[in-house]
Amino acid sequence: MTTASSDPLVSVVTPVYNGEQFLRECIESVRAQSYQNWEFCIVNNCSTDRTLEIAQAYAAKDSRVRVHSNSQFLSIIENHNNALRQISSESKYCKVIFADDWLFPQCIEEMVRVAEAHPSIGIVGAYGLDGTRVLWDGLPYPSTFIPGRELCRKTLLSSLYVFGSPTSLLFRSDFVRIREAFFDEDNLHADHAACFELLQSSDFGFVHQVLTFTRTSQESNNTLAQRMDSIVLGNLGILLEYGPACLTREEFEECRKQLLKIYYRVLARGFLRFRGKEYWNYHRHRLNTFGCPLSPVRLAKAVVQKIFTSTVHPIDSAKGAMDWWPRAMSKTFPKQRTSQKGSSLEERGRPTEIQRDTARNEVITKD
């Protein structure tokens, strides 16, 4: 695509902490875009490696690249929000790309093409490559458009998941600018929730191509989200917040019943694995936020059921323990780490023990 005066400006942002290893590749993928009307802000979160030096070198040779350095260190989701606050006031769309990811050359062009075809679209998604695996569900081919609330309803009622991660999405900038904090900083799965929020008043577009690359992390099992067993809790929060607007009363009650049942099974496992005070404080706080306090009676029943199941299926339980024990030891005696991980914003759909145990097609009823 050649640059034209009619091409809307796209703001690209990269929040980064100690990302020197892959940052050049990330930046080069943005500079190699077939779509040329973009500006790129790299938000350095007090890195202690050569991240800032690398970013400044690119800013010096490409006027479309600029660097923002935080005056103080921010948590992961806080820094993502801070990065989105740096988008140009003139941009029509914004694109997040994590520092260890990259974009295929046609990414921005194809996403903008779909967004421009449907002015009501607030989010555009596409397939993504994670290592050697293609990720995310898509809309039925060749459809590129679905009403926002219809997509939310389908997502709540089935295993459909088209949102991917922020790297795999394009947002309409107006929807970003009107929110002081685009991502809920108290929610480990804020990216998923933000999509539901936007789709209450906008629609969703999809490109049937692999447009982004996510680097597989060998540290994904050590993320905060997994340590806190927060994946099902995040899904429960979304159901309680948006289910009443997107589902019938009967559908909502059935989904709530099934998801709570699975959630308390997860808590029972946490109880039997002696999760600490931080774990239980987090779950109590989030449940209170949802207006759904932790039920000691329900937890006790789930613990008894878990123990009973373990005695009936001892081989499966032993296999589970063999899978869990090495990771528990690695958390107790962690290796030195240099990268900042821990948010669902950085998990980007990698299968985990919790996800395997609580596959969404087991959670809720189908149409």
C-alpha positions as CSV (number, residue, x, y, z in Angstrom):
1,M,0.0,0.0,0.0
2,T,1.4,3.4,-0.9
3,T,1.0,6.3,1.5
4,A,-2.1,8.4,0.7
5,S,-3.5,11.4,2.4
6,S,-6.7,9.4,3.1
7,D,-5.0,6.7,5.0
8,P,-5.9,7.1,8.7
9,L,-3.1,7.5,11.2
10,V,-2.4,4.4,13.3
11,S,-0.7,4.7,16.7
12,V,1.4,1.7,17.6
13,V,2.6,1.3,21.2
14,T,5.1,-1.1,22.8
15,P,5.2,-1.3,26.7
16,V,8.6,-2.8,27.5
17,Y,10.7,-3.8,30.5
18,N,14.1,-5.3,29.9
19,G,13.3,-6.3,26.4
20,E,16.6,-5.9,24.7
21,Q,16.8,-9.5,23.4
22,F,13.9,-9.1,20.9
23,L,13.1,-5.4,20.8
24,R,15.0,-4.8,17.5
25,E,12.9,-7.5,15.8
26,C,9.7,-6.0,17.1
27,I,10.6,-2.5,15.9
28,E,11.8,-3.7,12.5
29,S,8.5,-5.5,12.0
30,V,6.6,-2.2,12.5
31,R,8.9,-0.3,10.2
32,A,8.4,-3.0,7.5
33,Q,4.6,-2.6,7.4
34,S,3.1,-2.2,4.0
35,Y,0.9,0.4,5.6
36,Q,2.9,3.6,6.1
37,N,0.8,6.1,8.0
38,W,1.7,5.1,11.5
39,E,3.5,6.5,14.5
40,F,5.3,4.3,17.0
41,C,5.8,5.0,20.8
42,I,8.1,2.7,22.8
43,V,7.3,3.0,26.5
44,N,10.3,2.0,28.6
45,N,9.4,0.9,32.1
46,C,12.7,1.7,33.9
47,S,14.6,-1.1,32.1
48,T,18.0,-2.0,33.5
49,D,19.3,-3.5,30.3
50,R,19.9,-1.9,26.8
51,T,16.2,-1.4,26.1
52,L,16.3,2.4,26.2
53,E,19.5,2.6,24.2
54,I,18.0,0.4,21.4
55,A,14.8,2.4,21.4
56,Q,16.5,5.8,21.2
57,A,18.7,4.6,18.4
58,Y,15.6,3.8,16.3
59,A,14.0,7.1,17.2
60,A,17.1,9.0,16.1
61,K,16.9,7.5,12.6
62,D,13.1,7.3,12.1
63,S,11.0,10.3,12.9
64,R,7.9,8.1,13.3
65,V,9.5,6.3,16.3
66,R,9.6,8.0,19.7
67,V,10.4,6.9,23.2
68,H,8.7,7.6,26.4
69,S,10.5,6.6,29.6
70,N,8.6,6.2,32.8
71,S,9.8,8.2,35.8
72,Q,9.0,5.3,38.1
73,F,8.5,1.6,37.7
74,L,4.9,0.5,37.0
75,S,3.2,-2.8,37.3
76,I,2.5,-4.7,34.1
77,I,-1.1,-3.6,33.5
78,E,-0.4,-0.1,34.8
79,N,2.4,0.2,32.2
80,H,0.0,-1.1,29.4
81,N,-2.4,1.6,30.3
82,N,0.4,4.2,30.4
83,A,1.5,3.1,27.0
84,L,-2.0,3.5,25.5
85,R,-2.1,7.1,27.0
86,Q,0.8,7.9,24.7
87,I,-1.2,7.5,21.4
88,S,-1.5,10.4,19.1
89,S,-4.6,12.6,19.5
90,E,-4.9,12.5,15.7
91,S,-4.8,8.7,15.4
92,K,-7.9,6.8,14.3
93,Y,-6.7,3.4,15.3
94,C,-4.2,2.1,17.8
95,K,-2.1,-1.1,17.8
96,V,-0.3,-2.7,20.7
97,I,2.7,-4.9,20.1
98,F,4.6,-6.6,22.9
99,A,8.4,-6.2,22.8
100,D,9.0,-9.9,22.2
101,D,6.4,-10.2,19.4
102,W,6.3,-9.0,15.9
103,L,3.9,-8.2,13.1
104,F,3.7,-9.7,9.6
105,P,4.1,-7.0,6.9
106,Q,0.4,-6.8,5.9
107,C,-0.9,-6.7,9.5
108,I,-1.9,-3.0,9.9
109,E,-3.0,-2.7,6.3
110,E,-5.4,-5.6,6.4
111,M,-6.8,-4.7,9.9
112,V,-7.4,-1.1,8.8
113,R,-9.0,-2.3,5.6
114,V,-11.7,-4.3,7.6
115,A,-12.2,-1.4,10.1
116,E,-12.7,1.2,7.4
117,A,-15.3,-1.0,5.7
118,H,-17.4,-1.0,8.8
119,P,-17.4,2.3,10.8
120,S,-19.1,0.7,13.8
121,I,-16.2,-1.7,14.4
122,G,-14.3,-1.0,17.6
123,I,-11.9,-4.0,17.5
124,V,-10.3,-6.0,14.7
125,G,-8.8,-9.4,15.3
126,A,-6.9,-12.0,13.3
127,Y,-5.2,-15.3,13.7
128,G,-1.8,-15.3,15.4
129,L,1.3,-17.6,15.3
130,D,2.6,-18.7,18.7
131,G,5.9,-20.4,17.9
132,T,4.7,-23.0,15.4
133,R,1.0,-23.0,16.4
134,V,-1.8,-21.0,14.9
135,L,-3.8,-19.5,17.7
136,W,-7.3,-18.1,18.2
137,D,-10.7,-18.9,16.8
138,G,-12.1,-16.9,13.9
139,L,-15.4,-15.9,12.5
140,P,-16.9,-18.3,9.9
141,Y,-15.2,-17.7,6.6
142,P,-15.5,-15.4,4.7
143,S,-17.3,-13.2,7.2
144,T,-15.3,-10.3,8.5
145,F,-18.0,-8.6,10.7
146,I,-20.2,-9.5,13.6
147,P,-22.2,-7.2,16.0
148,G,-20.4,-6.8,19.3
149,R,-23.1,-8.1,21.6
150,E,-23.7,-11.1,19.4
151,L,-20.1,-12.0,19.6
152,C,-20.1,-11.6,23.4
153,R,-23.1,-13.9,23.6
154,K,-21.5,-16.5,21.4
155,T,-18.3,-16.3,23.5
156,L,-20.2,-16.8,26.8
157,L,-22.2,-19.7,25.4
158,S,-19.4,-21.7,23.7
159,S,-15.7,-22.3,23.5
160,L,-15.3,-19.5,20.9
161,Y,-12.4,-17.2,21.6
162,V,-11.5,-14.7,18.9
163,F,-9.9,-11.9,21.0
164,G,-6.4,-13.3,21.1
165,S,-4.1,-10.8,22.9
166,P,-3.5,-7.1,22.5
167,T,-0.7,-7.9,20.0
168,S,-3.3,-9.6,17.8
169,L,-5.9,-6.8,17.9
170,L,-6.4,-3.3,16.5
171,F,-8.5,-0.9,18.5
172,R,-10.4,2.3,17.4
173,S,-8.5,5.1,19.2
174,D,-11.7,7.0,20.3
175,F,-12.6,4.0,22.4
176,V,-9.2,4.0,24.0
177,R,-9.0,7.7,24.6
178,I,-12.4,8.0,26.5
179,R,-11.2,5.6,29.2
180,E,-8.8,6.8,31.8
181,A,-7.6,3.2,32.3
182,F,-8.2,1.1,29.3
183,F,-7.4,-2.1,31.2
184,D,-8.7,-2.8,34.7
185,E,-5.5,-2.8,36.8
186,D,-7.1,-5.0,39.4
187,N,-7.9,-7.8,36.9
188,L,-5.2,-10.3,35.8
189,H,-7.3,-10.9,32.7
190,A,-8.0,-7.3,31.8
191,D,-7.5,-7.7,28.1
192,H,-10.4,-10.1,27.8
193,A,-12.7,-7.9,29.9
194,A,-11.7,-4.8,27.9
195,C,-12.9,-6.5,24.7
196,F,-16.3,-7.2,26.3
197,E,-16.6,-3.6,27.5
198,L,-15.9,-2.2,24.0
199,L,-18.2,-4.6,22.3
200,Q,-21.2,-3.4,24.3
201,S,-21.2,-0.3,22.1
202,S,-19.3,-1.3,19.0
203,D,-18.8,-4.2,16.7
204,F,-16.0,-6.7,15.8
205,G,-14.0,-7.2,12.6
206,F,-11.8,-10.2,11.7
207,V,-9.1,-10.8,9.1
208,H,-8.8,-14.4,8.0
209,Q,-5.0,-14.3,7.9
210,V,-2.1,-15.0,10.4
211,L,-0.9,-11.4,11.0
212,T,1.0,-11.5,14.3
213,F,3.8,-13.6,15.8
214,T,3.9,-14.4,19.6
215,R,7.1,-15.7,21.0
216,T,6.6,-18.8,23.1
217,S,7.7,-18.2,26.6
218,Q,9.4,-21.0,28.6
219,E,8.3,-19.2,31.8
220,S,4.6,-19.2,31.2
221,N,4.0,-21.7,34.0
222,N,5.4,-19.2,36.5
223,T,3.1,-16.3,35.7
224,L,1.1,-14.7,38.5
225,A,-2.2,-15.5,36.8
226,Q,-1.5,-19.2,37.0
227,R,-0.1,-19.1,40.5
228,M,-3.4,-17.4,41.6
229,D,-5.7,-19.8,39.6
230,S,-7.4,-16.7,38.2
231,I,-8.4,-17.9,34.7
232,V,-11.8,-19.3,35.7
233,L,-12.3,-16.4,38.1
234,G,-11.7,-14.0,35.2
235,N,-14.4,-15.8,33.1
236,L,-16.8,-15.7,36.1
237,G,-16.3,-11.9,36.4
238,I,-17.0,-11.4,32.7
239,L,-20.1,-13.5,32.9
240,L,-21.5,-11.7,36.0
241,E,-20.7,-8.3,34.5
242,Y,-21.9,-8.8,30.9
243,G,-24.0,-11.9,30.9
244,P,-27.3,-10.1,31.9
245,A,-27.0,-7.8,28.9
246,C,-26.0,-10.5,26.4
247,L,-27.9,-13.6,27.5
248,T,-31.5,-14.6,28.3
249,R,-32.2,-15.0,32.0
250,E,-32.3,-18.8,31.6
251,E,-29.0,-18.9,29.7
252,F,-27.3,-16.6,32.3
253,E,-28.4,-18.7,35.2
254,E,-27.3,-21.9,33.6
255,C,-23.9,-20.4,32.7
256,R,-23.5,-19.0,36.2
257,K,-24.4,-22.4,37.8
258,Q,-21.9,-24.3,35.7
259,L,-19.1,-21.8,36.0
260,L,-19.4,-21.5,39.8
261,K,-19.3,-25.3,40.0
262,I,-16.0,-25.4,38.1
263,Y,-14.6,-22.4,39.9
264,Y,-15.1,-24.0,43.3
265,R,-13.4,-27.2,42.0
266,V,-10.4,-25.0,41.2
267,L,-10.5,-23.4,44.7
268,A,-10.7,-26.9,46.2
269,R,-7.5,-27.9,44.4
270,G,-5.9,-24.7,45.7
271,F,-6.9,-25.5,49.2
272,L,-5.5,-29.0,49.0
273,R,-2.2,-27.6,47.7
274,F,-1.9,-25.3,50.6
275,R,-2.2,-22.0,48.8
276,G,-1.2,-19.1,51.0
277,K,-2.7,-15.9,52.3
278,E,-2.1,-13.9,49.1
279,Y,-4.0,-16.5,47.0
280,W,-7.1,-16.4,49.3
281,N,-7.1,-12.6,49.7
282,Y,-7.0,-12.2,46.0
283,H,-10.0,-14.5,45.4
284,R,-12.0,-12.9,48.3
285,H,-11.3,-9.4,47.0
286,R,-12.3,-10.2,43.4
287,L,-15.4,-12.1,44.4
288,N,-16.5,-9.2,46.6
289,T,-15.9,-6.9,43.7
290,F,-18.3,-9.1,41.7
291,G,-20.9,-9.0,44.5
292,C,-20.4,-12.8,44.9
293,P,-18.7,-13.5,48.2
294,L,-16.7,-16.6,48.8
295,S,-18.9,-19.4,50.2
296,P,-17.1,-21.5,52.9
297,V,-19.8,-24.1,52.7
298,R,-19.5,-24.4,48.9
299,L,-15.7,-24.6,49.2
300,A,-15.9,-27.3,51.9
301,K,-18.2,-29.4,49.7
302,A,-15.9,-29.0,46.7
303,V,-12.9,-30.0,48.9
304,V,-14.7,-33.2,50.0
305,Q,-15.7,-34.0,46.4
306,K,-12.1,-33.5,45.3
307,I,-10.8,-35.8,48.0
308,F,-13.4,-38.4,47.1
309,T,-12.5,-38.2,43.4
310,S,-8.8,-38.7,44.3
311,T,-9.6,-41.9,46.1
312,V,-11.8,-43.2,43.3
313,H,-9.2,-42.4,40.6
314,P,-5.8,-42.7,42.3
315,I,-3.9,-43.1,39.1
316,D,-5.2,-39.9,37.6
317,S,-4.5,-38.1,40.9
318,A,-1.0,-39.4,41.0
319,K,-0.4,-38.2,37.4
320,G,-1.7,-34.8,38.4
321,A,0.6,-34.6,41.4
322,M,3.6,-35.6,39.3
323,D,2.7,-32.7,36.9
324,W,2.2,-30.2,39.8
325,W,5.0,-31.1,42.2
326,P,8.0,-30.0,40.0
327,R,6.3,-26.6,39.3
328,A,5.5,-26.2,43.0
329,M,9.1,-26.7,43.8
330,S,10.2,-24.3,41.1
331,K,8.0,-21.6,42.6
332,T,9.3,-22.4,46.1
333,F,12.9,-22.2,44.9
334,P,12.7,-19.9,41.8
335,K,15.6,-19.3,39.4
336,Q,16.9,-15.8,38.8
337,R,14.7,-14.1,36.3
338,T,15.2,-10.9,34.3
339,S,11.9,-10.4,32.5
340,Q,8.7,-9.1,33.9
341,K,5.9,-11.6,33.5
342,G,2.6,-12.4,35.3
343,S,-0.4,-10.9,33.5
344,S,-2.9,-12.6,31.2
345,L,-2.0,-9.7,28.9
346,E,1.3,-11.6,28.4
347,E,0.0,-15.2,28.5
348,R,-1.8,-14.8,25.1
349,G,-3.7,-18.0,25.2
350,R,-1.0,-20.5,25.9
351,P,-2.6,-23.7,27.3
352,T,-2.0,-24.2,31.0
353,E,-3.0,-26.7,33.6
354,I,-6.0,-24.6,34.6
355,Q,-7.1,-24.2,31.0
356,R,-6.9,-27.9,30.4
357,D,-8.8,-28.6,33.5
358,T,-11.5,-26.1,32.8
359,A,-11.9,-26.1,29.1
360,R,-14.6,-23.7,28.2
361,N,-16.7,-26.1,26.2
362,E,-17.1,-28.0,29.6
363,V,-18.2,-24.8,31.3
364,I,-21.3,-23.6,29.5
365,T,-24.3,-24.7,27.5
366,K,-24.3,-24.6,23.7
367,D,-26.9,-22.9,21.5
